[in-house]
């Protein structure tokens, strides 16, 4: 079992953990549970800084806290949607290298950069959307300026 409260950073990374059931409940620093075999964030702690759950087998962000005060990283999982993701992220938000295929449920506020490269989101679905105005399509999704220009033309003429 872990302590109930941790006053600093806490890492249980790369330990083949399959559940956060016995994890501490509050962390007043960063939390890193990356590189495990987690399929759920059930029992995840309240975190006061960075939250890193990348390189697991997560299919959902259910049980994730609504606000992350620094960086949030859920890259390299098996997510198909960002439903239940934090609404507000005080730093960078990274969800790269998943199977995300929709722009529904994107975070409302990201103070840093939003990284969503290497997913299944179609450029035509976002080029004229609120998301396309809110995030830099090159930096956030990895699309080139030429790809963006062509997608805009295709959407207009279709």
Secondary structure, DSSP 8 states (H G I E B T S, - for coil): ---SEESS-EE--SS-----TTS-SEESS-EE--SS--S--TT--EESS-EE--SS--S--TT--SEESS-EE--SS--S--TT--SEESS-EE--SS-----TT--SEESS-EE--SS---HHHHTTSHHHHHS-HHHHH---HHHHHHHHHHHHH-
